[in-house]
Amino acid sequence: MYEVAWKDEAEAGLRKIDRTIAKKIKNKVEKHLAQNPYVGKILKGNWKNFYRYRCFDNYRVIYEVQKTKLLIIVVKVGHRKEVY
């Protein structure tokens, strides 16, 4: 199981979202994504080497995986129109 670290920008993104949805996103990341971080889609372009994880149709979690440390670093969280 991977450890999950949240960057300040990701935490700020969670604060902008409705509190109940933000809590569900955080739970989903820490329980589901921590089990298998490769369920997300790998990104291209400016976000090369990052992954995106779809949460509740309209929200995305952008994260990086560090295999050697068994660590997931959540970089950004937000509505799909604004996160990229």
RASUL-V60310 format. One line per field, one symbol per residue. ss: DSSP state (H for helix, E for strand, C for the rest). Layout:
BEGIN
ss=???
END
This chain:
BEGIN
ss=CCEEEECHHHHHHHHHCCHHHHHHHHHHHHHHHCCCHHHCEECCHHHCCCEEEEECCCEEEEEEEECCCCEEEEEEEEECCCCC
END
